[in-house]
């Protein structure tokens, strides 16, 4: 996956919790590999789908409909 992503550059949506430090480096690497990646930092905790379902649904729908915009 780490070799495939930089070479193929598929549309990339990253939804990531502001307090989740375990993926910080991985997310930063992905956005360096492809600055078109759409990244949203949420205040959602470990159970983001339970705590922020409407926000995640909206972000995913917008992404799938091609309403790409880089956020942070």
PDB file of N, CA, C and O in Angstrom:
ATOM      1  N   UNK A   1       0.825  -1.191   0.000  1.00  0.00           N
ATOM      2  CA  UNK A   1       0.000   0.000   0.000  1.00  0.00           C
ATOM      3  C   UNK A   1       0.868   1.253   0.000  1.00  0.00           C
ATOM      4  O   UNK A   1       0.579   2.211  -0.717  1.00  0.00           O
ATOM      5  N   UNK A   2       1.931   1.249   0.803  1.00  0.00           N
ATOM      6  CA  UNK A   2       2.780   2.432   0.895  1.00  0.00           C
ATOM      7  C   UNK A   2       3.505   2.719  -0.410  1.00  0.00           C
ATOM      8  O   UNK A   2       3.848   3.871  -0.676  1.00  0.00           O
ATOM      9  N   UNK A   3       3.745   1.711  -1.223  1.00  0.00           N
ATOM     10  CA  UNK A   3       4.357   1.924  -2.533  1.00  0.00           C
ATOM     11  C   UNK A   3       3.296   2.233  -3.584  1.00  0.00           C
ATOM     12  O   UNK A   3       3.530   3.023  -4.498  1.00  0.00           O
ATOM     13  N   UNK A   4       2.144   1.613  -3.451  1.00  0.00           N
ATOM     14  CA  UNK A   4       1.085   1.756  -4.441  1.00  0.00           C
ATOM     15  C   UNK A   4       0.499   3.172  -4.435  1.00  0.00           C
ATOM     16  O   UNK A   4       0.322   3.762  -5.501  1.00  0.00           O
ATOM     17  N   UNK A   5       0.197   3.722  -3.269  1.00  0.00           N
ATOM     18  CA  UNK A   5      -0.450   5.037  -3.182  1.00  0.00           C
ATOM     19  C   UNK A   5       0.326   6.155  -3.880  1.00  0.00           C
ATOM     20  O   UNK A   5      -0.264   6.876  -4.685  1.00  0.00           O
ATOM     21  N   UNK A   6       1.614   6.329  -3.610  1.00  0.00           N
ATOM     22  CA  UNK A   6       2.323   7.442  -4.258  1.00  0.00           C
ATOM     23  C   UNK A   6       2.411   7.313  -5.775  1.00  0.00           C
ATOM     24  O   UNK A   6       2.478   8.318  -6.482  1.00  0.00           O
ATOM     25  N   UNK A   7       2.411   6.087  -6.270  1.00  0.00           N
ATOM     26  CA  UNK A   7       2.536   5.890  -7.714  1.00  0.00           C
ATOM     27  C   UNK A   7       1.205   6.004  -8.445  1.00  0.00           C
ATOM     28  O   UNK A   7       1.176   6.428  -9.600  1.00  0.00           O
ATOM     29  N   UNK A   8       0.116   5.638  -7.803  1.00  0.00           N
ATOM     30  CA  UNK A   8      -1.194   5.629  -8.454  1.00  0.00           C
ATOM     31  C   UNK A   8      -2.047   6.847  -8.125  1.00  0.00           C
ATOM     32  O   UNK A   8      -2.902   7.233  -8.923  1.00  0.00           O
ATOM     33  N   UNK A   9      -1.831   7.457  -6.969  1.00  0.00           N
ATOM     34  CA  UNK A   9      -2.503   8.680  -6.535  1.00  0.00           C
ATOM     35  C   UNK A   9      -4.034   8.658  -6.741  1.00  0.00           C
ATOM     36  O   UNK A   9      -4.576   9.505  -7.451  1.00  0.00           O
ATOM     37  N   UNK A  10      -4.715   7.701  -6.127  1.00  0.00           N
ATOM     38  CA  UNK A  10      -6.178   7.718  -6.211  1.00  0.00           C
ATOM     39  C   UNK A  10      -6.710   8.876  -5.375  1.00  0.00           C
ATOM     40  O   UNK A  10      -5.993   9.375  -4.508  1.00  0.00           O
ATOM     41  N   UNK A  11      -7.931   9.315  -5.605  1.00  0.00           N
ATOM     42  CA  UNK A  11      -8.509  10.320  -4.716  1.00  0.00           C
ATOM     43  C   UNK A  11      -8.449   9.791  -3.281  1.00  0.00           C
ATOM     44  O   UNK A  11      -8.791   8.638  -3.020  1.00  0.00           O
ATOM     45  N   UNK A  12      -8.014  10.639  -2.367  1.00  0.00           N
ATOM     46  CA  UNK A  12      -7.767  10.179  -1.004  1.00  0.00           C
ATOM     47  C   UNK A  12      -8.464  11.090   0.000  1.00  0.00           C
ATOM     48  O   UNK A  12      -8.199  12.291   0.062  1.00  0.00           O
ATOM     49  N   UNK A  13      -9.349  10.503   0.771  1.00  0.00           N
ATOM     50  CA  UNK A  13     -10.050  11.203   1.848  1.00  0.00           C
ATOM     51  C   UNK A  13      -9.529  10.655   3.166  1.00  0.00           C
ATOM     52  O   UNK A  13      -9.543   9.446   3.398  1.00  0.00           O
ATOM     53  N   UNK A  14      -9.067  11.562   4.030  1.00  0.00           N
ATOM     54  CA  UNK A  14      -8.563  11.171   5.346  1.00  0.00           C
ATOM     55  C   UNK A  14      -9.396  11.893   6.391  1.00  0.00           C
ATOM     56  O   UNK A  14      -9.446  13.123   6.414  1.00  0.00           O
ATOM     57  N   UNK A  15     -10.052  11.127   7.258  1.00  0.00           N
ATOM     58  CA  UNK A  15     -10.795  11.670   8.396  1.00  0.00           C
ATOM     59  C   UNK A  15     -10.051  11.194   9.631  1.00  0.00           C
ATOM     60  O   UNK A  15      -9.907   9.993   9.858  1.00  0.00           O
ATOM     61  N   UNK A  16      -9.584  12.139  10.419  1.00  0.00           N
ATOM     62  CA  UNK A  16      -8.619  11.801  11.461  1.00  0.00           C
ATOM     63  C   UNK A  16      -8.922  12.628  12.698  1.00  0.00           C
ATOM     64  O   UNK A  16      -9.238  13.813  12.598  1.00  0.00           O
ATOM     65  N   UNK A  17      -8.826  12.006  13.855  1.00  0.00           N
ATOM     66  CA  UNK A  17      -9.122  12.683  15.119  1.00  0.00           C
ATOM     67  C   UNK A  17      -7.940  13.537  15.567  1.00  0.00           C
ATOM     68  O   UNK A  17      -6.790  13.101  15.513  1.00  0.00           O
ATOM     69  N   UNK A  18      -8.227  14.725  15.997  1.00  0.00           N
ATOM     70  CA  UNK A  18      -7.197  15.677  16.423  1.00  0.00           C
ATOM     71  C   UNK A  18      -6.309  15.120  17.547  1.00  0.00           C
ATOM     72  O   UNK A  18      -5.148  15.510  17.671  1.00  0.00           O
ATOM     73  N   UNK A  19      -6.848  14.221  18.353  1.00  0.00           N
ATOM     74  CA  UNK A  19      -6.087  13.689  19.488  1.00  0.00           C
ATOM     75  C   UNK A  19      -5.417  12.350  19.191  1.00  0.00           C
ATOM     76  O   UNK A  19      -4.742  11.802  20.062  1.00  0.00           O
ATOM     77  N   UNK A  20      -5.586  11.816  17.996  1.00  0.00           N
ATOM     78  CA  UNK A  20      -5.011  10.523  17.647  1.00  0.00           C
ATOM     79  C   UNK A  20      -3.611  10.724  17.091  1.00  0.00           C
ATOM     80  O   UNK A  20      -3.436  10.942  15.892  1.00  0.00           O
ATOM     81  N   UNK A  21      -2.629  10.651  17.955  1.00  0.00           N
ATOM     82  CA  UNK A  21      -1.246  10.912  17.546  1.00  0.00           C
ATOM     83  C   UNK A  21      -0.615   9.719  16.834  1.00  0.00           C
ATOM     84  O   UNK A  21       0.434   9.869  16.207  1.00  0.00           O
ATOM     85  N   UNK A  22      -1.222   8.549  16.915  1.00  0.00           N
ATOM     86  CA  UNK A  22      -0.607   7.369  16.303  1.00  0.00           C
ATOM     87  C   UNK A  22      -0.567   7.439  14.788  1.00  0.00           C
ATOM     88  O   UNK A  22       0.284   6.805  14.164  1.00  0.00           O
ATOM     89  N   UNK A  23      -1.474   8.200  14.186  1.00  0.00           N
ATOM     90  CA  UNK A  23      -1.494   8.279  12.731  1.00  0.00           C
ATOM     91  C   UNK A  23      -0.981   9.609  12.199  1.00  0.00           C
ATOM     92  O   UNK A  23      -1.030   9.843  10.991  1.00  0.00           O
ATOM     93  N   UNK A  24      -0.500  10.468  13.054  1.00  0.00           N
ATOM     94  CA  UNK A  24      -0.035  11.786  12.631  1.00  0.00           C
ATOM     95  C   UNK A  24       1.015  11.694  11.540  1.00  0.00           C
ATOM     96  O   UNK A  24       0.895  12.362  10.512  1.00  0.00           O
ATOM     97  N   UNK A  25       2.025  10.893  11.739  1.00  0.00           N
ATOM     98  CA  UNK A  25       3.110  10.770  10.766  1.00  0.00           C
ATOM     99  C   UNK A  25       2.596  10.159   9.470  1.00  0.00           C
ATOM    100  O   UNK A  25       2.974  10.601   8.385  1.00  0.00           O
ATOM    101  N   UNK A  26       1.741   9.154   9.571  1.00  0.00           N
ATOM    102  CA  UNK A  26       1.205   8.504   8.371  1.00  0.00           C
ATOM    103  C   UNK A  26       0.373   9.476   7.545  1.00  0.00           C
ATOM    104  O   UNK A  26       0.484   9.491   6.319  1.00  0.00           O
ATOM    105  N   UNK A  27      -0.448  10.278   8.185  1.00  0.00           N
ATOM    106  CA  UNK A  27      -1.276  11.253   7.465  1.00  0.00           C
ATOM    107  C   UNK A  27      -0.385  12.303   6.822  1.00  0.00           C
ATOM    108  O   UNK A  27      -0.600  12.670   5.666  1.00  0.00           O
ATOM    109  N   UNK A  28       0.599  12.786   7.542  1.00  0.00           N
ATOM    110  CA  UNK A  28       1.512  13.782   6.972  1.00  0.00           C
ATOM    111  C   UNK A  28       2.248  13.219   5.761  1.00  0.00           C
ATOM    112  O   UNK A  28       2.447  13.932   4.778  1.00  0.00           O
ATOM    113  N   UNK A  29       2.652  11.962   5.816  1.00  0.00           N
ATOM    114  CA  UNK A  29       3.349  11.327   4.704  1.00  0.00           C
ATOM    115  C   UNK A  29       2.438  11.234   3.485  1.00  0.00           C
ATOM    116  O   UNK A  29       2.873  11.515   2.368  1.00  0.00           O
ATOM    117  N   UNK A  30       1.188  10.846   3.683  1.00  0.00           N
ATOM    118  CA  UNK A  30       0.237  10.722   2.573  1.00  0.00           C
ATOM    119  C   UNK A  30       0.017  12.067   1.889  1.00  0.00           C
ATOM    120  O   UNK A  30      -0.052  12.137   0.661  1.00  0.00           O
ATOM    121  N   UNK A  31      -0.094  13.129   2.675  1.00  0.00           N
ATOM    122  CA  UNK A  31      -0.338  14.437   2.074  1.00  0.00           C
ATOM    123  C   UNK A  31       0.916  14.970   1.390  1.00  0.00           C
ATOM    124  O   UNK A  31       0.816  15.774   0.463  1.00  0.00           O
ATOM    125  N   UNK A  32       2.093  14.536   1.831  1.00  0.00           N
ATOM    126  CA  UNK A  32       3.321  14.885   1.113  1.00  0.00           C
ATOM    127  C   UNK A  32       3.375  14.144  -0.213  1.00  0.00           C
ATOM    128  O   UNK A  32       3.768  14.711  -1.233  1.00  0.00           O
ATOM    129  N   UNK A  33       2.979  12.874  -0.200  1.00  0.00           N
ATOM    130  CA  UNK A  33       2.973  12.066  -1.422  1.00  0.00           C
ATOM    131  C   UNK A  33       1.975  12.597  -2.437  1.00  0.00           C
ATOM    132  O   UNK A  33       2.226  12.555  -3.642  1.00  0.00           O
ATOM    133  N   UNK A  34       0.860  13.089  -1.961  1.00  0.00           N
ATOM    134  CA  UNK A  34      -0.179  13.602  -2.849  1.00  0.00           C
ATOM    135  C   UNK A  34      -0.867  14.789  -2.189  1.00  0.00           C
ATOM    136  O   UNK A  34      -1.773  14.604  -1.376  1.00  0.00           O
ATOM    137  N   UNK A  35      -0.448  16.006  -2.527  1.00  0.00           N
ATOM    138  CA  UNK A  35      -1.036  17.190  -1.901  1.00  0.00           C
ATOM    139  C   UNK A  35      -2.515  17.384  -2.230  1.00  0.00           C
ATOM    140  O   UNK A  35      -3.174  18.242  -1.643  1.00  0.00           O
ATOM    141  N   UNK A  36      -3.043  16.582  -3.176  1.00  0.00           N
ATOM    142  CA  UNK A  36      -4.481  16.664  -3.482  1.00  0.00           C
ATOM    143  C   UNK A  36      -5.322  15.909  -2.462  1.00  0.00           C
ATOM    144  O   UNK A  36      -6.549  16.007  -2.481  1.00  0.00           O
ATOM    145  N   UNK A  37      -4.685  15.162  -1.579  1.00  0.00           N
ATOM    146  CA  UNK A  37      -5.434  14.409  -0.571  1.00  0.00           C
ATOM    147  C   UNK A  37      -6.292  15.380   0.243  1.00  0.00           C
ATOM    148  O   UNK A  37      -5.852  16.466   0.618  1.00  0.00           O
ATOM    149  N   UNK A  38      -7.502  14.961   0.496  1.00  0.00           N
ATOM    150  CA  UNK A  38      -8.413  15.780   1.295  1.00  0.00           C
ATOM    151  C   UNK A  38      -8.356  15.275   2.733  1.00  0.00           C
ATOM    152  O   UNK A  38      -8.694  14.125   3.010  1.00  0.00           O
ATOM    153  N   UNK A  39      -7.928  16.140   3.637  1.00  0.00           N
ATOM    154  CA  UNK A  39      -7.734  15.762   5.037  1.00  0.00           C
ATOM    155  C   UNK A  39      -8.643  16.605   5.917  1.00  0.00           C
ATOM    156  O   UNK A  39      -8.675  17.831   5.804  1.00  0.00           O
ATOM    157  N   UNK A  40      -9.373  15.941   6.785  1.00  0.00           N
ATOM    158  CA  UNK A  40     -10.226  16.628   7.756  1.00  0.00           C
ATOM    159  C   UNK A  40      -9.841  16.146   9.141  1.00  0.00           C
ATOM    160  O   UNK A  40      -9.841  14.946   9.415  1.00  0.00           O
ATOM    161  N   UNK A  41      -9.519  17.075  10.000  1.00  0.00           N
ATOM    162  CA  UNK A  41      -9.162  16.754  11.373  1.00  0.00           C
ATOM    163  C   UNK A  41     -10.397  16.997  12.232  1.00  0.00           C
ATOM    164  O   UNK A  41     -10.877  18.125  12.344  1.00  0.00           O
ATOM    165  N   UNK A  42     -10.902  15.929  12.836  1.00  0.00           N
ATOM    166  CA  UNK A  42     -12.141  15.983  13.605  1.00  0.00           C
ATOM    167  C   UNK A  42     -11.863  15.931  15.104  1.00  0.00           C
ATOM    168  O   UNK A  42     -10.858  15.372  15.543  1.00  0.00           O
ATOM    169  N   UNK A  43     -12.749  16.508  15.863  1.00  0.00           N
ATOM    170  CA  UNK A  43     -12.726  16.366  17.318  1.00  0.00           C
ATOM    171  C   UNK A  43     -13.765  15.296  17.638  1.00  0.00           C
ATOM    172  O   UNK A  43     -14.881  15.593  18.064  1.00  0.00           O
ATOM    173  N   UNK A  44     -13.364  14.038  17.421  1.00  0.00           N
ATOM    174  CA  UNK A  44     -14.351  12.968  17.467  1.00  0.00           C
ATOM    175  C   UNK A  44     -13.982  11.803  18.375  1.00  0.00           C
ATOM    176  O   UNK A  44     -14.843  10.977  18.678  1.00  0.00           O
ATOM    177  N   UNK A  45     -12.748  11.711  18.814  1.00  0.00           N
ATOM    178  CA  UNK A  45     -12.367  10.588  19.651  1.00  0.00           C
ATOM    179  C   UNK A  45     -12.255   9.295  18.865  1.00  0.00           C
ATOM    180  O   UNK A  45     -12.347   9.289  17.637  1.00  0.00           O
ATOM    181  N   UNK A  46     -12.057   8.208  19.578  1.00  0.00           N
ATOM    182  CA  UNK A  46     -11.824   6.905  18.964  1.00  0.00           C
ATOM    183  C   UNK A  46     -13.059   6.383  18.224  1.00  0.00           C
ATOM    184  O   UNK A  46     -12.928   5.682  17.221  1.00  0.00           O
ATOM    185  N   UNK A  47     -14.231   6.713  18.702  1.00  0.00           N
ATOM    186  CA  UNK A  47     -15.470   6.214  18.098  1.00  0.00           C
ATOM    187  C   UNK A  47     -16.118   7.304  17.257  1.00  0.00           C
ATOM    188  O   UNK A  47     -17.262   7.690  17.493  1.00  0.00           O
ATOM    189  N   UNK A  48     -15.379   7.788  16.283  1.00  0.00           N
ATOM    190  CA  UNK A  48     -15.817   8.915  15.463  1.00  0.00           C
ATOM    191  C   UNK A  48     -17.157   8.660  14.784  1.00  0.00           C
ATOM    192  O   UNK A  48     -17.997   9.558  14.723  1.00  0.00           O
ATOM    193  N   UNK A  49     -17.364   7.463  14.279  1.00  0.00           N
ATOM    194  CA  UNK A  49     -18.634   7.173  13.589  1.00  0.00           C
ATOM    195  C   UNK A  49     -19.827   7.233  14.540  1.00  0.00           C
ATOM    196  O   UNK A  49     -20.946   7.525  14.118  1.00  0.00           O
ATOM    197  N   UNK A  50     -19.592   6.960  15.809  1.00  0.00           N
ATOM    198  CA  UNK A  50     -20.663   7.060  16.797  1.00  0.00           C
ATOM    199  C   UNK A  50     -20.886   8.498  17.250  1.00  0.00           C
ATOM    200  O   UNK A  50     -22.018   8.907  17.510  1.00  0.00           O
ATOM    201  N   UNK A  51     -19.789   9.267  17.343  1.00  0.00           N
ATOM    202  CA  UNK A  51     -19.879  10.613  17.898  1.00  0.00           C
ATOM    203  C   UNK A  51     -20.157  11.699  16.864  1.00  0.00           C
ATOM    204  O   UNK A  51     -20.758  12.721  17.197  1.00  0.00           O
ATOM    205  N   UNK A  52     -19.736  11.503  15.626  1.00  0.00           N
ATOM    206  CA  UNK A  52     -19.881  12.524  14.581  1.00  0.00           C
ATOM    207  C   UNK A  52     -20.428  11.929  13.273  1.00  0.00           C
ATOM    208  O   UNK A  52     -19.882  12.206  12.206  1.00  0.00           O
ATOM    209  N   UNK A  53     -21.486  11.124  13.334  1.00  0.00           N
ATOM    210  CA  UNK A  53     -21.938  10.447  12.108  1.00  0.00           C
ATOM    211  C   UNK A  53     -22.393  11.405  11.008  1.00  0.00           C
ATOM    212  O   UNK A  53     -22.105  11.164   9.836  1.00  0.00           O
ATOM    213  N   UNK A  54     -23.086  12.469  11.353  1.00  0.00           N
ATOM    214  CA  UNK A  54     -23.571  13.394  10.327  1.00  0.00           C
ATOM    215  C   UNK A  54     -22.424  14.121   9.638  1.00  0.00           C
ATOM    216  O   UNK A  54     -22.439  14.299   8.420  1.00  0.00           O
ATOM    217  N   UNK A  55     -21.433  14.540  10.413  1.00  0.00           N
ATOM    218  CA  UNK A  55     -20.292  15.238   9.838  1.00  0.00           C
ATOM    219  C   UNK A  55     -19.496  14.310   8.918  1.00  0.00           C
ATOM    220  O   UNK A  55     -19.091  14.708   7.826  1.00  0.00           O
ATOM    221  N   UNK A  56     -19.277  13.084   9.362  1.00  0.00           N
ATOM    222  CA  UNK A  56     -18.531  12.121   8.552  1.00  0.00           C
ATOM    223  C   UNK A  56     -19.313  11.761   7.295  1.00  0.00           C
ATOM    224  O   UNK A  56     -18.731  11.631   6.218  1.00  0.00           O
ATOM    225  N   UNK A  57     -20.607  11.603   7.421  1.00  0.00           N
ATOM    226  CA  UNK A  57     -21.446  11.307   6.258  1.00  0.00           C
ATOM    227  C   UNK A  57     -21.385  12.444   5.243  1.00  0.00           C
ATOM    228  O   UNK A  57     -21.260  12.199   4.043  1.00  0.00           O
ATOM    229  N   UNK A  58     -21.474  13.684   5.716  1.00  0.00           N
ATOM    230  CA  UNK A  58     -21.427  14.844   4.815  1.00  0.00           C
ATOM    231  C   UNK A  58     -20.077  14.935   4.110  1.00  0.00           C
ATOM    232  O   UNK A  58     -20.017  15.149   2.899  1.00  0.00           O
ATOM    233  N   UNK A  59     -18.998  14.771   4.870  1.00  0.00           N
ATOM    234  CA  UNK A  59     -17.659  14.844   4.284  1.00  0.00           C
ATOM    235  C   UNK A  59     -17.448  13.743   3.242  1.00  0.00           C
ATOM    236  O   UNK A  59     -16.860  13.982   2.187  1.00  0.00           O
ATOM    237  N   UNK A  60     -17.928  12.546   3.544  1.00  0.00           N
ATOM    238  CA  UNK A  60     -17.786  11.428   2.618  1.00  0.00           C
ATOM    239  C   UNK A  60     -18.624  11.640   1.371  1.00  0.00           C
ATOM    240  O   UNK A  60     -18.157  11.392   0.259  1.00  0.00           O
ATOM    241  N   UNK A  61     -19.859  12.097   1.542  1.00  0.00           N
ATOM    242  CA  UNK A  61     -20.715  12.360   0.382  1.00  0.00           C
ATOM    243  C   UNK A  61     -20.128  13.458  -0.498  1.00  0.00           C
ATOM    244  O   UNK A  61     -20.102  13.321  -1.721  1.00  0.00           O
ATOM    245  N   UNK A  62     -19.663  14.530   0.102  1.00  0.00           N
ATOM    246  CA  UNK A  62     -19.042  15.609  -0.669  1.00  0.00           C
ATOM    247  C   UNK A  62     -17.835  15.093  -1.448  1.00  0.00           C
ATOM    248  O   UNK A  62     -17.655  15.420  -2.621  1.00  0.00           O
ATOM    249  N   UNK A  63     -17.021  14.293  -0.791  1.00  0.00           N
ATOM    250  CA  UNK A  63     -15.840  13.735  -1.437  1.00  0.00           C
ATOM    251  C   UNK A  63     -16.238  12.846  -2.615  1.00  0.00           C
ATOM    252  O   UNK A  63     -15.666  12.954  -3.699  1.00  0.00           O
ATOM    253  N   UNK A  64     -17.210  11.977  -2.402  1.00  0.00           N
ATOM    254  CA  UNK A  64     -17.643  11.058  -3.455  1.00  0.00           C
ATOM    255  C   UNK A  64     -18.294  11.786  -4.622  1.00  0.00           C
ATOM    256  O   UNK A  64     -18.251  11.306  -5.754  1.00  0.00           O
ATOM    257  N   UNK A  65     -18.893  12.932  -4.357  1.00  0.00           N
ATOM    258  CA  UNK A  65     -19.526  13.721  -5.417  1.00  0.00           C
ATOM    259  C   UNK A  65     -18.534  14.650  -6.103  1.00  0.00           C
ATOM    260  O   UNK A  65     -18.906  15.404  -7.002  1.00  0.00           O
ATOM    261  N   UNK A  66     -17.280  14.597  -5.684  1.00  0.00           N
ATOM    262  CA  UNK A  66     -16.254  15.384  -6.334  1.00  0.00           C
ATOM    263  C   UNK A  66     -16.122  16.797  -5.812  1.00  0.00           C
ATOM    264  O   UNK A  66     -15.489  17.637  -6.452  1.00  0.00           O
ATOM    265  N   UNK A  67     -16.708  17.074  -4.657  1.00  0.00           N
ATOM    266  CA  UNK A  67     -16.593  18.408  -4.067  1.00  0.00           C
ATOM    267  C   UNK A  67     -15.331  18.458  -3.211  1.00  0.00           C
ATOM    268  O   UNK A  67     -15.385  18.686  -2.003  1.00  0.00           O
ATOM    269  N   UNK A  68     -14.192  18.238  -3.873  1.00  0.00           N
ATOM    270  CA  UNK A  68     -12.913  18.169  -3.163  1.00  0.00           C
ATOM    271  C   UNK A  68     -12.427  19.559  -2.795  1.00  0.00           C
ATOM    272  O   UNK A  68     -12.434  20.476  -3.616  1.00  0.00           O
ATOM    273  N   UNK A  69     -12.013  19.696  -1.565  1.00  0.00           N
ATOM    274  CA  UNK A  69     -11.360  20.906  -1.102  1.00  0.00           C
ATOM    275  C   UNK A  69     -10.465  20.521   0.070  1.00  0.00           C
ATOM    276  O   UNK A  69     -10.879  19.787   0.967  1.00  0.00           O
ATOM    277  N   UNK A  70      -9.283  21.005   0.052  1.00  0.00           N
ATOM    278  CA  UNK A  70      -8.322  20.652   1.106  1.00  0.00           C
ATOM    279  C   UNK A  70      -8.680  21.405   2.380  1.00  0.00           C
ATOM    280  O   UNK A  70      -8.899  22.617   2.361  1.00  0.00           O
ATOM    281  N   UNK A  71      -8.735  20.686   3.464  1.00  0.00           N
ATOM    282  CA  UNK A  71      -9.069  21.282   4.755  1.00  0.00           C
ATOM    283  C   UNK A  71      -8.052  20.828   5.787  1.00  0.00           C
ATOM    284  O   UNK A  71      -7.269  19.909   5.545  1.00  0.00           O
ATOM    285  N   UNK A  72      -8.073  21.459   6.898  1.00  0.00           N
ATOM    286  CA  UNK A  72      -7.188  21.042   7.976  1.00  0.00           C
ATOM    287  C   UNK A  72      -7.794  21.344   9.295  1.00  0.00           C
ATOM    288  O   UNK A  72      -7.191  21.062  10.331  1.00  0.00           O
TER     289      UNK A  72
END
